[in-house]
Amino acid sequence: MFWVGGDGTYLMAASKILNDRIPVVGVNTDPSRSEGYLCLPKHFNQNIDDAIDKIITGKFYWYLAYLQYIQNCIQLYSTY
C-alpha cells in the first residue's frame, strides 16, 4: 500500500491495514517543509520509480536513524 501525505497520514493508513504481510509505504507530499520520518527518504520523492524498484527487489534499506525514529513512534503510539 502506498500512501501520500506525511507522518500522520502514514500512521492513519498503517492502522487501517490489518494484514501484517502488506507493506505500507508513505510518500511525503511536502518534503521541503517536513521531514516525513515515516515516509520514504526525501531523495526518493523525485524518483518514486527507483524506490518502488528497490522495495520490490529487496534492495531498499532504511537508514539507522529512520529505523530508530520509527521504533520510537511505534512504542509511543502503542501506549495509547
Stockholm file with secondary structure:
# STOCKHOLM 1.0

chainA/1-80         MFWVGGDGTYLMAASKILNDRIPVVGVNTDPSRSEGYLCLPKHFNQNIDDAIDKIITGKFYWYLAYLQYIQNCIQLYSTY
#=GR chainA/1-80 SS CEEEECHHHHHHHHHHCCCTTSCCEEEESCTTTCCCTTSCCGGGTTCHHHHHHHHHHTCCCCCHHHHHHHHHHHHHHHTC
#=GC SS_cons        CEEEECHHHHHHHHHHCCCTTSCCEEEESCTTTCCCTTSCCGGGTTCHHHHHHHHHHTCCCCCHHHHHHHHHHHHHHHTC
//
